[in-house]
Amino acid sequence: MDNTPSSYRRRLPFPTLFYGWWIVLVSLITDGVKQGSFNRGFTVYIIPIQNSLGLSAAAIGWADTLGRLMGGIQGPFMGYLTDRLGPGPMLAFGGITSGLGFILLSYTHNYFFFLLVFVGLMSVGFRSGYNNASIAAINNWFRRRRGLAMSLVSMGHGIGGAIAPVAGWLVLTYGWEIAVRISGVGIILLVVPLSFMVKRSPESMGLLPDGDLPAEAAGDAANTDESQTEDRQAGRSQRRTHWAVPENDFTAREAMRTPSYWMLVLAAGLRNTAHSGLSFLLAPVMVWFLQQGGREQIESLQIAAFYVGLVAFATVFFNPLVGWLGDRFPRQRLSALCMASGALALCLMFNTSGSLWLLAGFAILQALSESANSLNWALMGEFFGRRSFATLRGWQHLPDQLISMWTAVWMGMIFDATGSYYLALFPLIGILALSSLTFLALPRPRLPERLQARQRVPRETAVD
């Protein structure tokens, strides 16, 4: 059945497709651009930039740390702007700022200018638009299918991994300066036009979340289709009644007064503390594991590159699966299971054989752990609604970045001191286990009196 009100069908590209899925597609593309050019792809520029500017690996590492710090500081403000201005304008801002950063990076001739561009433009742009804007839009457009929609967007993490080899080819063929200019221009030309397709909410287009029918439209459809079975009529009636009840839209202040919000911040912060360091040092950790089996560094690096790609590819499969399951089973338990898979993945690395089978098992379990990211945002939307979602997400970023920005640093210090990541894995396993337990203990928030009173109105009306 076409769930789009007839007065709006002429305005949509394909009348039978709920417009929210177009926003999912745009978000998937833009998130893939971010992952391919910045999160996973920027690593191919590091060595050429180091050689060109005469920088050490530590200097590059501090640039990443400062970028994460900037992301935490700007998080609450950018979240507030996303709620006030809408996700579309913020996505455009992120595209312009990050693209301009890539272009100006090609003119970098000293470390100070590099930090200014990397932290002040690229980090600000990528951490204010893109996923931060698109996830807020998805939260507005979906309720019942929120987990699936967010997980489909997260597939951009794996798809973006395929962009990194293209960036590597550009660097080897034309040099890193030309490569970053092409990346910057490409980002602006792709992301900015797509941002105009991201609408604030379904209500702004006369629609409802998930493409559901308004109560009166559903009633008309039921009257004109007498061939429907009683079961399907009952199902439609239940869905209509369900969405007639207002969603629990907490204000930011109301949400922050609940233990649920801060426990969710803690669970996600612990997850990202382990994830930030491991994702940044994923290839070095794999090389260390492989060399324990007697392989040379060059051979180990070639094998590690393949398995890094396997992690990215596996997330393309796991993200929609985890999102689909999250719409059918408690997301707290599913998140805890994913954290446990990450801890188990690290346990496999204690084996000193350098086995390729064990490394494959690590890659698969690590991909499953990474797929829990979308569940975190689906939980926030499920608990606190749509009204202040981006603001709450922005405030979550501040403590998250402050505790996770140091992981790669202390992991590197342990390796420098011992020549091994062995002692660095123990804290990561403990952090993931604690995150898993926190997700399991995560309670649903108690509604403030304002929302309790609003929910009583439909029930009292139904009794009358």
Disulfide bonds with the S-S distance in Angstrom:
none
